[in-house]
Amino acid sequence: MNKEDIWVSKIPVSITGDVSTHPNETFALMPAGDELTYWNLYSPLYASAKIESVAGARALVLRDKDPFDYAKAERVIPDSKKLAVEFTVVPQQANKGTLQIEFQDAKGNAAVRLMFDADSLFKAKVGYRDSGIQKYEATKQYDVRIELDRDKRMFTAFVNGQPKGTRLFFAPVASFRRVVFRTGGVRRFPDADTPTDQNYDLPKAGELEAEAVFVIKSFKTSSLPSRAE
């Protein structure tokens, strides 16, 4: 018996792919029900992305116990070449799961990827390898600020007000149009070379992983001044 997933989409109209105002969103202070009006969510049954009450305050919570899927929350931002992105995140564990944060162009190509990873390290993809930014702890709040410069292909990270160095983009982009929070790695399967017929079952396909939870309290972007000519 074929057991296909059933997906439900909710798409507000009128549909637009552009925004003109930088977001400044503290979810606990926004009108209830309106927190995710400008967000795009991918929220499977075992890897949800939604507003929840955490310690009495509303926040965007990404949960993941699905070994084959992830939760994703994506925010479209004004087209920017020099950009500051600020967000507050509270990982509920430091020994499992991952939260990847990507800064993307209009087509979904990423220039910078940050990770709260399962080895208790907050890190960034720099070229082929990952570069450690600092260790992180479960249930501790991290106020992250990232300053991105498209022309220099460089970004500077700050965590809880402390500078954490400047690093190189791992890929060039024309500009920044999206910020993505995702509880798993990039999926490139299937592709054009994937065999049409699958004659095997995935191992332990019915089992779940220990749940990883990431609480996002706020999100803000702003334009950085251009350097003098």
Sequence and secondary structure as in RCSB ss.txt:
>XXXX:A:sequence
MNKEDIWVSKIPVSITGDVSTHPNETFALMPAGDELTYWNLYSPLYASAKIESVAGARALVLRDKDPFDYAKAER
VIPDSKKLAVEFTVVPQQANKGTLQIEFQDAKGNAAVRLMFDADSLFKAKVGYRDSGIQKYEATKQYDVRIELDR
DKRMFTAFVNGQPKGTRLFFAPVASFRRVVFRTGGVRRFPDADTPTDQNYDLPKAGELEAEAVFVIKSFKTSSLP
SRAE
>XXXX:A:secstr
            SS  S   S  EEEGGGS TT TTTTEEEE  TTS EEEEEETTEEEEEEEE  TT   EEEE
EEEEESEEEEEEEEEES SSS  EEEEEE TTS EEEEEEE TTSEEEEEETTEEEEEEE  TT  EEEEEEEET
TTTEEEEEETTEEEEEEE SS  S EEEEEEESS     S TTS S      TTTT     EEEEEEEEEEEE  
    
